[in-house]
Every structure is written in structure tokens, then in C-alpha cells.
Amino acid sequence: MAQPTTITGSIGVFGGKFSLHGLYDKVGMTKEILTRGQHADLFSEYRPWNDEERAKYRSLMVAFYQDFVTRAAEGRKKSFQDIDAVAQGRVWTGTEALSHGLIDRLGGLDVALGLAKERARIGKDEDVNLVVLPERKGFIETIMDRQEDGMEAMVGLPVDVRRLLRWVTSMTRGDVSARLPFDLRVF
């Protein structure tokens, strides 16, 4: 199910890696890689792939794509060729996806909920509890997550709030701490 203008599809696989050796040279950095085995450093950013490694990686991508299309075909009760013909990394609007057989019908959450109730044999007028995932975080959790991302997120907060967040963070990490029942400020 999708809305008429929903971006749908994109059954495709791509991959690769960056070779940063030239950048490392420009900044004066060197790197030594010790390996054990012929392709142990296949994903090292320090060197590009040789032809054999590129072929190995390509075969992995082809196998992953074929598995993806096979699963999509089984789920849509279509042949591999039917799905492959509309896959290959293409994207479609919801309306186009319906005409290509990639979705069953057009609609939004209300239509999807009605269909789910029907299949679960729940009455149309019967209430259900919707759980939105991921769960919405509260203000403190959001601030704490940002604080973990780096101190720059806390710069705009008042000093007292930053102090409190540092204390809460140390408590959640399990750090040992001692607090006086008052704040002492020396000017």
C-alpha cells in the first residue's frame, strides 16, 4: 500500500569503496596494513581494488541483488523476471507501483489500518491501540542523545542545565559521584 505520490520501488543494489591513499599523502599521513590472507584488506580505504577484487565484489553485489529480487518476487507472487523488469534501481510513484504490481492498492494509514483490522477479523468500529515506532523520546532523552553526540549541542543551553545534564549523564553511565545538597559557586 502506498499513497499515489509515495516514492516506491528502488529494488537495486550498489556498493563500492573510497581509496583515500592520495588524500593521506596530501596531509602527510601514512598507514601500514598487516594482513594475513590474500584478501584480508579488501575493504581497506588505503588502496583501490585490483581487477580480481573488483570482480569478487561485483559478484557479491549481483548475488545480493538476485536474492533481493527473488524475495520480492516471492512476496508479490510474481516471477523473478517480472520483478527484475521493474527493478534495477528504479523508483516509481505509488500510482506507477500499483500499475507495475509492486503494491496492492493506493491509500494511507487509515486504509492500511482498515485492511489490517479486516484481516485480523477486528470490527471496523472496534478501537485498536497503535504503537508508533521508534517511540518518541522526551525532552531530556533528546538532550541526552545530543549531548552524547558532542558537547557542541550543549553550548546554547544555560549553565545550570549543562551542569545538570553532565550530572545525569554520569549517573546513567554508573559513575561514582558525590553531590552536596547545594551548589557552591565561587566568583
N, C-alpha and C positions, 0 to 999 in steps of 0.2 A: 504494500500500500504506500502511496506517495501522493503529495499534493501535485497539481498539474505543473507547477514550475519548480518542483524539487529537483535538484541535480541528482541523477540516478545513474548507476552503472559503474563505470571505471573499473571493469574487470580487466586488470592488466598488472604486470609486474615489471619493475625496473630496479636496477641496482648498479653499483659501481663503487669507486673509492677515489679519494683525492691522494695525489702524490705531492707531499709538501717538502720534498728534498730541496728544491730550488728556493723556497721561502726560508728554510732553515739556513741555507748557505748565505742568503742576503742578510740575515740577522746574526750571523756568526755562530750558529749553533750546530753542533754535530751530535750524532747519535750512533751508538754501536748496538747492533742487534745480535744476540747469541741465539742460535736456533738448534733444534735437534729434530731432524726430519726435513724432507725435501721441500715441503710447502708450509712449514711452521710459521713463516712470516707472510703468508698470503695476504692478510689484511693489514699489514704494516703500512702506515702512511708515509714511510720514508723512501719508498721506491715504487715505481709503477709495475704493473703486471707484465710478465713476458707473454708471448703468444700462447704457450701451453696453459698458463694460469688464467688468462682471459677466456680461453675455451672452456676450462673447468667451471669457471664462474658462470659463464653463459649457459652451460648445461644445467647448472643448479637453478638458474632463473627460468629456463624452459620447463624443467620438471615442476617447479613451484607453480608456474602458470597453468600447466596441464592439470595439476591437482586442483587448483582453484576452479578452473572451468568445469572439470568433472564434477566437483561438489555442487557447483551452481546448477549444472545440468540435471543432476540427480534431484536436487531440491525443487527445481522448476518442472520436473518430469519431462525433460526435453533431451535431445541428443547433444553430444559434445559439439558436433558441427553447427547445430542451431545456435548454441550459446557463443561459440567461438566466432561466428559470423557477426555478432553484435558486440563482442567483447574487444579484445586487443587494445585496451586502454581508453576506449571511447566513453564519453559521458552523454547522457540523454536527459531531457526534461522528463518529468513524471508522465506527461502525456505520451511522449515518444516511447518511454519504457513500457507503458501499457500496450502500445501497438507492437512492440518487439517481444512481448511476453515475459518481460523481466519483473513485472509486478502483476498482482491480480486485479486491483481496482484503484481508482483515484479516491482520495479522501484524506482527512486529517485525523487527529486524535479521537474526536468524537465518533467517527465512523469505525476506526480501529477498535475502540472500546466496545462499541455495539457488536462488532463481529466477534470479539473475544468473549463477550457475555453469551452470545448465541452459541458459540462452540462449547462453552463451559456449561451450557444449559442453565444460565442465570437469567432471571426475568429481566425484561427491558427496563422496568421501573425500579428494580432492586438496586440498592446502593452498593457500591464496591469501594474498597479503600485503595487508592492509587499511591504507589510508593515511587517517588521521583529519585532516580539515582544519577549521579552521585548525590548523596544527601547534601543539602545546603549547609554551609558552615556558618556559624555565628560570627559576630564581630571579633571576639577575642581569638577564635581559631584562625580567622583570616589574617589578623595582625600577626599572630604567631608564625603562620606559614611564611608570610612576607619577611618576618624578622629572620627566619632560618635561611631565606634566600640571600640575605646580606643586610648589613647594618644600614645601607643607604635607604632602605624602605622606612627606617625609623627616624630619619633626620627631621622630617616635618612634624613629628609628634612632640607634645610638650615634655619637658624634662621629667616630670613626675610620672607620666605614662611610660616613658622609656625605662625609667628605673623599675617600675612595677613589672613591665614585660620581661626585663632581664631576670628579676626575682622569680617570676612564674616559670620562665624557661629553665632556670637552674633547678627548680622543684620538679618539673616534668622530666628532666634528664636524670633525676635521682641524686644530684649533687648534694653533698653535705653542706649545710649552711646554718648560720646562727643569725637571728634578727633581734634587734632591740624593739621594745614596744613603742618606739618613737623614732623619727628621723632626726639625725643630727646634721645640721648644716653649718659650716664654718665659712664666714665671709671675710 
